[in-house]
Amino acid sequence: MPITISEISLPERADDPVWVARGDLVRAYNHELIGTAEWDVDDESSLSLAKSNTTDRVRRILAFDGDTVIGFANLYVNERDSPDMGNVLVFVDEGFRGRGVGTALLARLDDFAAEAGLKRLTSWVMAPIAGDEPVAVPTTGIGRAPANFSGIRFSLNNGFAMEQIERVSRYDFAAPLVAPEEALAEAEAAAGDQYELIAWEGVADDDIIGGLVVLKERMDTDPPSGGMDVIESTWDVARLREIEDRFLPRNRIWRTVVRHRHSGEIVALSELFRDRINPDALVDQWDTIVLPEHRGHRLGMLVKAANLLQVRDADPGAKAVVTWNAEENRFMLGVNEALGFRPILIEAAMQKRLVAG
């Protein structure tokens, strides 16, 4: 039976058969990476998040073998911050690989990119940690990826350059390398009285959120980006409130910040998110940042350890945290390693420049 490629629109209801079939494939993609349901998102939640996304223009396509969905692909264009760049994800059911399905899906995304006049495409490809096997090395020369893993091989064969490797690490609350209370106490002693630690769940107070705007903008430029083009986002209070409104109905959000007592400036941040619906959900680490002018006072450890304690005490169902860090970001990797984070995957940052024509 011939393979067909079709674009889909968001359905009215989450029980739409095509949407459910797509969701099953997305969950299969996650299971293939981590072997558990800890990254699963239910169809109702994924549809709600998709409908509330006002930042990205999204094209979604599916590959069918008859009536069976065997692959999906997405093109996301952030119209607010990088309207000339698209992010792509392509996945094909394991039983249908090697038949040109992924190539056909990517070709359709390339057509969409050409229609939109995009200048480059990016893709973030997660893969197992490379062992004793052929490896691919990013343009930074730091880190490595398994060259024969399907997603890595597919990206490189289709014109993408590997610009950076991120380490994906997991922290299990039941097996910390050091008690987070001890890590917090040591970091507080190093920070001294000039800094104030603030922790909370849910929405940010009005006297804090302005400082979060500054830290969010610095997240675009401060962490290492390897060979990836740096995109500077524009943040304001309204945008942060929009994120809270979008995610809080179906996610718990914990944040810790450090305020410099003399200036009142918010100088460090750690954010943790957890799906409310999936009882097995991992806690996802979002941003962690310390302003450069306040580094050297253990503030990274301070906000990380405090937030781990906050989640552990507030959510007994939370078993583990997953975080992403560039392999050249030795400072944050050192903080994570000291707390007990261990590597479980890598994520390759891929980029392809497009020729206008």
C-alpha positions as CSV (number, residue, x, y, z in Angstrom):
1,M,0.0,0.0,0.0
2,P,1.5,3.4,-0.9
3,I,2.6,5.8,1.8
4,T,0.8,9.1,1.9
5,I,1.8,12.4,3.6
6,S,-0.9,14.7,4.8
7,E,-1.0,18.0,6.8
8,I,-3.3,18.1,9.7
9,S,-5.1,20.9,11.6
10,L,-5.8,20.9,15.3
11,P,-9.0,19.0,15.9
12,E,-11.9,20.3,18.0
13,R,-11.7,17.4,20.4
14,A,-8.8,15.5,21.8
15,D,-10.5,12.1,21.1
16,D,-10.2,12.8,17.4
17,P,-8.9,9.4,16.0
18,V,-6.1,11.0,14.0
19,W,-5.0,13.2,17.0
20,V,-5.0,10.1,19.2
21,A,-2.9,8.1,16.7
22,R,-0.5,11.0,16.4
23,G,-0.3,11.1,20.2
24,D,0.5,7.4,20.3
25,L,3.4,8.0,18.0
26,V,4.7,10.9,20.1
27,R,4.6,8.7,23.1
28,A,6.4,5.9,21.2
29,Y,9.1,8.4,20.4
30,N,9.6,9.2,24.1
31,H,9.5,5.6,25.1
32,E,12.2,4.8,22.6
33,L,14.4,7.3,24.2
34,I,13.9,6.6,27.9
35,G,12.0,3.3,28.0
36,T,9.3,4.5,30.4
37,A,6.1,6.6,30.4
38,E,7.7,9.4,32.4
39,W,7.6,11.9,29.4
40,D,4.1,10.9,28.4
41,V,1.6,13.7,27.8
42,D,-2.1,12.9,27.4
43,D,-3.9,13.9,24.3
44,E,-6.1,16.4,26.0
45,S,-3.1,18.2,27.5
46,S,-1.2,18.2,24.2
47,L,-4.2,19.7,22.4
48,S,-4.7,22.3,25.0
49,L,-1.1,23.4,24.9
50,A,-1.1,23.4,21.1
51,K,-4.2,25.6,21.0
52,S,-2.8,28.1,23.5
53,N,0.5,28.5,21.7
54,T,0.4,32.1,20.4
55,T,4.2,32.4,19.8
56,D,4.8,29.7,17.1
57,R,3.3,29.1,13.7
58,V,3.2,25.3,13.5
59,R,2.8,23.0,10.5
60,R,2.0,19.3,11.4
61,I,2.1,16.5,9.0
62,L,1.6,12.7,9.3
63,A,2.6,9.7,7.2
64,F,0.0,7.1,6.6
65,D,0.2,3.5,5.5
66,G,-3.4,3.1,4.5
67,D,-5.3,4.3,7.5
68,T,-2.4,3.7,9.9
69,V,-0.3,6.6,11.1
70,I,3.3,5.6,10.8
71,G,5.2,8.9,11.2
72,F,4.9,12.5,12.2
73,A,6.8,15.7,11.6
74,N,6.5,19.3,12.8
75,L,7.8,22.6,11.7
76,Y,7.8,25.3,14.4
77,V,8.4,29.0,13.5
78,N,8.8,31.3,16.4
79,E,7.1,34.4,14.9
80,R,7.9,36.6,17.8
81,D,11.7,36.1,18.1
82,S,13.0,34.3,15.0
83,P,10.5,34.5,12.1
84,D,13.2,33.4,9.6
85,M,14.1,30.2,11.4
86,G,12.2,26.9,11.7
87,N,12.6,24.0,14.2
88,V,11.8,20.5,12.9
89,L,11.2,17.1,14.4
90,V,10.7,14.0,12.3
91,F,9.8,10.5,13.7
92,V,8.9,7.3,12.0
93,D,7.6,4.2,13.6
94,E,10.4,1.6,14.0
95,G,8.6,-0.9,11.8
96,F,8.5,1.4,8.8
97,R,12.0,2.8,8.8
98,G,14.3,2.4,5.8
99,R,11.5,3.0,3.4
100,G,12.0,6.7,2.7
101,V,9.1,7.8,5.0
102,G,11.3,10.1,7.1
103,T,12.8,11.6,3.9
104,A,9.3,12.2,2.5
105,L,8.3,13.9,5.7
106,L,11.3,16.1,5.8
107,A,10.9,17.0,2.1
108,R,7.4,18.3,2.9
109,L,8.8,20.4,5.8
110,D,11.5,21.7,3.4
111,D,8.7,22.8,1.1
112,F,6.9,24.6,3.9
113,A,10.2,26.3,4.9
114,A,10.7,27.5,1.3
115,E,7.1,28.9,1.2
116,A,7.8,30.8,4.4
117,G,11.2,32.1,3.1
118,L,13.0,30.7,6.1
119,K,16.8,31.1,6.2
120,R,17.7,28.2,8.4
121,L,16.3,25.1,10.1
122,T,17.3,23.6,13.5
123,S,16.6,20.3,15.1
124,W,17.4,19.0,18.5
125,V,18.0,15.3,18.3
126,M,18.1,13.2,21.4
127,A,20.1,10.0,21.3
128,P,21.7,7.4,23.6
129,I,25.1,8.1,25.1
130,A,27.8,7.0,22.7
131,G,29.8,3.9,23.7
132,D,32.4,1.9,21.9
133,E,31.0,2.7,18.4
134,P,31.5,5.2,15.6
135,V,30.9,8.7,16.9
136,A,30.0,12.1,15.4
137,V,31.7,15.2,16.9
138,P,30.1,18.7,16.8
139,T,31.7,21.7,15.4
140,T,32.7,22.8,18.9
141,G,34.8,19.6,19.2
142,I,33.3,19.1,22.7
143,G,31.1,16.0,23.2
144,R,30.1,13.2,20.9
145,A,27.1,11.5,19.5
146,P,26.5,7.9,18.3
147,A,27.0,8.3,14.5
148,N,24.8,5.4,13.6
149,F,21.8,6.3,15.7
150,S,18.9,6.8,13.4
151,G,18.2,10.4,14.3
152,I,21.8,11.5,14.1
153,R,22.5,9.7,10.8
154,F,19.3,11.0,9.3
155,S,20.0,14.7,10.2
156,L,23.6,14.6,9.0
157,N,22.6,12.9,5.7
158,N,20.1,15.6,5.1
159,G,22.3,18.6,5.3
160,F,22.3,19.5,8.9
161,A,25.5,20.3,10.8
162,M,26.0,19.2,14.3
163,E,26.8,22.4,16.2
164,Q,26.7,21.4,19.8
165,I,26.1,18.5,22.2
166,E,24.0,18.8,25.3
167,R,24.1,16.3,28.1
168,V,20.7,15.1,29.4
169,S,21.0,14.2,33.1
170,R,18.7,12.7,35.6
171,Y,18.5,13.3,39.4
172,D,16.6,10.7,41.4
173,F,15.2,12.1,44.7
174,A,15.7,8.7,46.3
175,A,19.4,8.5,45.5
176,P,21.1,11.9,45.8
177,L,24.9,12.0,45.8
178,V,24.7,14.5,48.7
179,A,21.7,15.4,50.9
180,P,20.2,18.6,49.3
181,E,19.9,20.1,52.8
182,E,23.7,19.8,53.1
183,A,24.3,21.3,49.7
184,L,21.9,24.1,50.5
185,A,23.6,24.9,53.8
186,E,27.1,25.0,52.2
187,A,25.8,27.3,49.4
188,E,24.1,29.6,51.9
189,A,27.3,29.9,53.9
190,A,29.3,30.7,50.8
191,A,26.7,33.3,49.6
192,G,26.7,35.2,52.9
193,D,24.2,37.8,54.1
194,Q,24.3,39.9,50.9
195,Y,21.9,37.5,49.2
196,E,18.3,36.5,49.9
197,L,16.8,33.2,48.8
198,I,13.2,33.1,47.7
199,A,11.2,30.0,46.8
200,W,7.6,29.5,45.7
201,E,5.2,27.4,43.6
202,G,2.9,28.9,41.0
203,V,2.7,32.5,39.9
204,A,5.5,35.0,40.5
205,D,4.9,37.9,42.8
206,D,4.8,41.3,41.2
207,D,7.9,42.5,43.0
208,I,9.9,39.5,41.5
209,I,8.6,39.1,38.0
210,G,10.4,42.1,36.6
211,G,13.7,40.6,37.6
212,L,12.7,37.3,35.9
213,V,12.3,39.3,32.7
214,V,16.0,40.2,32.8
215,L,17.1,36.7,33.5
216,K,15.0,35.2,30.7
217,E,16.6,37.6,28.2
218,R,20.1,36.6,29.5
219,M,19.3,32.9,29.0
220,D,19.5,33.5,25.2
221,T,23.0,35.0,25.3
222,D,24.8,33.8,28.5
223,P,24.8,29.9,28.2
224,P,27.2,28.4,25.6
225,S,25.5,28.0,22.2
226,G,28.2,26.2,20.2
227,G,27.9,26.9,16.5
228,M,24.1,27.6,16.7
229,D,23.0,31.0,15.7
230,V,22.1,33.0,18.9
231,I,18.5,34.2,18.9
232,E,17.9,37.1,21.3
233,S,14.3,37.0,22.6
234,T,12.3,40.0,23.8
235,W,10.7,39.4,27.2
236,D,8.4,41.5,29.3
237,V,6.0,40.9,32.2
238,A,3.1,40.2,29.9
239,R,5.0,37.4,28.2
240,L,5.9,35.7,31.5
241,R,2.3,36.0,32.7
242,E,1.2,34.4,29.4
243,I,3.5,31.4,30.1
244,E,2.1,31.0,33.6
245,D,-1.5,31.2,32.3
246,R,-0.7,28.6,29.6
247,F,1.2,26.0,31.6
248,L,-0.1,26.2,35.2
249,P,-3.5,24.6,34.5
250,R,-1.8,21.3,33.7
251,N,1.6,21.7,35.2
252,R,3.1,22.5,38.6
253,I,5.8,25.2,38.5
254,W,8.4,25.7,41.2
255,R,10.9,28.5,41.2
256,T,13.7,29.7,43.3
257,V,15.5,33.0,42.9
258,V,18.2,34.9,44.7
259,R,17.8,38.6,45.4
260,H,20.8,40.9,46.0
261,R,19.9,42.7,49.2
262,H,21.7,45.9,48.5
263,S,20.4,46.5,44.9
264,G,17.2,44.5,45.1
265,E,18.2,42.9,41.8
266,I,17.1,39.3,41.1
267,V,20.4,37.7,40.2
268,A,19.8,33.9,40.0
269,L,16.9,31.6,39.0
270,S,16.0,27.9,38.9
271,E,12.7,26.6,37.4
272,L,11.2,23.2,37.7
273,F,8.0,22.0,35.9
274,R,5.9,18.8,36.4
275,D,2.9,17.6,34.5
276,R,-0.2,17.4,36.8
277,I,-1.9,14.7,34.8
278,N,0.7,11.9,34.4
279,P,1.4,10.3,37.8
280,D,4.8,9.1,36.5
281,A,5.9,12.4,35.1
282,L,9.4,13.5,35.4
283,V,10.2,17.0,36.7
284,D,11.7,19.0,33.8
285,Q,14.4,21.6,34.6
286,W,13.7,24.7,32.7
287,D,16.0,27.7,33.1
288,T,18.9,27.9,35.6
289,I,21.0,31.0,35.4
290,V,23.2,33.3,37.6
291,L,24.1,36.7,36.3
292,P,27.8,36.9,35.5
293,E,28.5,39.7,37.8
294,H,27.3,37.6,40.8
295,R,29.0,34.4,40.0
296,G,31.6,32.9,42.4
297,H,29.2,32.9,45.4
298,R,27.7,29.4,44.9
299,L,24.4,30.9,43.8
300,G,23.9,28.2,41.1
301,M,24.1,25.5,43.8
302,L,21.9,27.7,46.1
303,V,18.9,27.9,43.7
304,K,19.3,24.3,42.4
305,A,19.5,22.7,45.9
306,A,16.7,24.9,47.3
307,N,14.4,24.0,44.4
308,L,15.1,20.3,44.7
309,L,14.1,20.5,48.3
310,Q,11.0,22.5,47.5
311,V,9.8,19.9,44.9
312,R,10.7,16.9,47.1
313,D,8.7,18.3,50.0
314,A,5.7,19.5,48.0
315,D,5.2,16.6,45.6
316,P,5.9,13.1,47.0
317,G,4.9,11.7,43.5
318,A,7.9,13.4,41.9
319,K,10.6,10.7,41.5
320,A,13.2,12.4,39.4
321,V,14.4,15.6,37.6
322,V,15.8,15.8,34.1
323,T,18.0,18.6,32.9
324,W,19.9,19.7,29.7
325,N,23.3,21.3,29.7
326,A,25.8,22.1,27.0
327,E,28.9,19.9,27.3
328,E,31.1,23.0,27.4
329,N,29.1,24.5,30.3
330,R,31.4,23.0,32.9
331,F,30.0,25.3,35.7
332,M,26.5,24.0,35.6
333,L,27.6,20.4,34.9
334,G,29.7,20.6,38.0
335,V,26.8,21.8,40.1
336,N,24.6,19.0,38.7
337,E,27.2,16.3,39.2
338,A,27.8,17.4,42.8
339,L,24.1,17.0,43.6
340,G,23.9,13.6,42.0
341,F,22.7,14.2,38.4
342,R,23.9,11.4,36.1
343,P,23.9,11.4,32.3
344,I,21.2,9.4,30.6
345,L,21.1,10.7,27.0
346,I,22.7,13.3,24.7
347,E,21.0,15.9,22.6
348,A,22.6,17.1,19.4
349,A,21.9,20.6,18.3
350,M,21.6,20.5,14.5
351,Q,21.4,23.4,12.1
352,K,20.9,23.7,8.3
353,R,21.3,27.0,6.4
354,L,18.8,27.3,3.5
355,V,19.6,28.9,0.2
356,A,16.9,31.4,-1.0
357,G,15.9,30.9,-4.5
